[in-house]
Amino acid sequence: MTRTPINDPTPRAATNGGVRLAGTLVIAALVLAIILLALDVITFEQLGFF
């Protein structure tokens, strides 16, 4: 007896591994940037914004 696949409406059901990896890397870069800014390792003055 064969079973029909479950209809998974979540966005991760439509993404492949490359897109998921790229998204994870972008989130990791944002978290790292926030931590570096919070610890004053880099400042907006060093980046040329002010």
Secondary structure as UniProt FT lines:
FT   HELIX           11..13
FT   HELIX           17..38
FT   TURN            39..40
FT   HELIX           44..47
//
